[in-house]
Amino acid sequence: MNPRSVFAAACAMALAGCATHAGSTPPATQTVDAAPTRVLLFSRTAGFRHDSIPVALDTLQALSAQSGFEVDATEDSTRFTDAGLAHYKAVVFVSTTREVLDPTQQAAFERYVAAGGGFMGVHAAADSGYTWPWYGDLVGAWFARHPEGLQSVRVVFERDAGPDGLRDWRVTDEIYDYRRNPRSFVQVTASIDPASHPDGRMGDDHPIAWCHTNAGGRAWYTGLGHDPALYADPVFRAQLLRGLRWTTGRSDAC
């Protein structure tokens, strides 16, 4: 299947879903001052800083606009207050690294998620918050290591998580091993075929993307996104769009 066709079909279905939902509301119950869905992109780093962050932000902003979301991007951790977070349906940690929130900000974010706020983590979001156990559970697993350079691996989509029914996807990126296998705690949506990744140390089961609602709100994570070039891949863009729509409550498919 042509990858561009895969992405186009996935996005068309996503937008059609939004239109169907809007059209099912009787005009008498619609309000002109209904608050739009807002998403906060947070990309603060206190350790390694990925070159892919600018293109990741541009991609997430474009995908959000495509779904009718309003987006703010920040590296200002003081936005993490009860009042500041109340404006957003979901918060995306875009390759954050190390300790990016202080204890007061952490507590506000915990309350936000417990009350139903969405969380989406991209790549190095798993390389953050090592002194914050709650966050490790929210992401699902912390980063442990990765082989040198980029790896070309086979990604297997689980259940119906691949765009337009796609099951197999060959991708070149930096592939993380994690400190634990999260499968017992989350719904895995994609995994690495271990036969395609001889340098991996996760054994026969290597999850790379997943979702859960263990903390109250919706939490979604993908370990992909290190290489700036990957953000032009229509399959990866469709995966990110799926994550945005699920964490904001626009879709029940994570």
Secondary structure as the mmCIF struct_conf table of DSSP 4:
data_model
#
loop_
_struct_conf.conf_type_id
_struct_conf.id
_struct_conf.beg_label_comp_id
_struct_conf.beg_label_asym_id
_struct_conf.beg_label_seq_id
_struct_conf.end_label_comp_id
_struct_conf.end_label_asym_id
_struct_conf.end_label_seq_id
HELX_RH_AL_P HELX_RH_AL_P1 PRO A 3 GLY A 23
TURN_TY1_P TURN_TY1_P1 SER A 24 SER A 24
BEND BEND1 THR A 25 THR A 25
HELX_RH_3T_P HELX_RH_3T_P1 PRO A 27 THR A 29
TURN_TY1_P TURN_TY1_P2 VAL A 32 ASP A 33
HELX_LH_PP_P HELX_LH_PP_P1 ALA A 34 THR A 37
STRN STRN1 ARG A 38 PHE A 42
STRN STRN2 THR A 45 THR A 45
BEND BEND2 ALA A 46 GLY A 47
TURN_TY1_P TURN_TY1_P3 ASP A 51 SER A 52
HELX_RH_AL_P HELX_RH_AL_P2 ILE A 53 GLN A 66
TURN_TY1_P TURN_TY1_P4 SER A 67 GLY A 68
STRN STRN3 GLU A 70 THR A 74
HELX_RH_3T_P HELX_RH_3T_P2 SER A 77 ARG A 79
BEND BEND3 THR A 81 THR A 81
HELX_RH_AL_P HELX_RH_AL_P3 ASP A 82 LEU A 85
TURN_TY1_P TURN_TY1_P5 ALA A 86 HIS A 87
BEND BEND4 LYS A 89 LYS A 89
STRN STRN4 ALA A 90 VAL A 94
BEND BEND5 SER A 95 SER A 95
STRN STRN5 THR A 97 ARG A 98
BEND BEND6 LEU A 101 LEU A 101
HELX_RH_AL_P HELX_RH_AL_P4 PRO A 103 ALA A 114
TURN_TY1_P TURN_TY1_P6 ALA A 115 GLY A 116
STRN STRN6 GLY A 118 VAL A 122
HELX_RH_3T_P HELX_RH_3T_P3 HIS A 123 ASP A 127
STRN STRN7 SER A 128 SER A 128
TURN_TY1_P TURN_TY1_P7 TYR A 130 THR A 131
HELX_RH_AL_P HELX_RH_AL_P5 PRO A 133 VAL A 139
BEND BEND7 GLY A 140 ALA A 141
STRN STRN8 PHE A 143 ARG A 145
BEND BEND8 GLU A 148 GLY A 149
STRN STRN9 GLN A 151 PHE A 157
TURN_TY1_P TURN_TY1_P8 ARG A 159 ASP A 160
BEND BEND9 GLY A 162 GLY A 162
HELX_RH_3T_P HELX_RH_3T_P4 PRO A 163 GLY A 165
STRN STRN10 ASP A 168 ASP A 173
STRN STRN11 ASP A 177 TYR A 178
BEND BEND10 ARG A 179 ARG A 180
HELX_RH_3T_P HELX_RH_3T_P5 PRO A 182 SER A 184
TURN_TY1_P TURN_TY1_P9 PHE A 185 PHE A 185
BEND BEND11 VAL A 186 VAL A 186
STRN STRN12 GLN A 187 ILE A 192
HELX_RH_3T_P HELX_RH_3T_P6 PRO A 194 SER A 196
TURN_TY1_P TURN_TY1_P10 PRO A 198 ASP A 199
BEND BEND12 MET A 202 MET A 202
TURN_TY1_P TURN_TY1_P11 GLY A 203 ASP A 204
STRN STRN13 HIS A 206 HIS A 212
TURN_TY1_P TURN_TY1_P12 ASN A 214 ALA A 215
BEND BEND13 GLY A 216 GLY A 217
STRN STRN14 ALA A 219 THR A 222
BEND BEND14 GLY A 223 GLY A 223
BEND BEND15 ASP A 227 ASP A 227
HELX_RH_3T_P HELX_RH_3T_P7 PRO A 228 ALA A 232
HELX_RH_AL_P HELX_RH_AL_P6 PRO A 234 THR A 247
TURN_TY1_P TURN_TY1_P13 THR A 248 GLY A 249
BEND BEND16 ARG A 250 ARG A 250
BEND BEND17 ASP A 252 ASP A 252
#
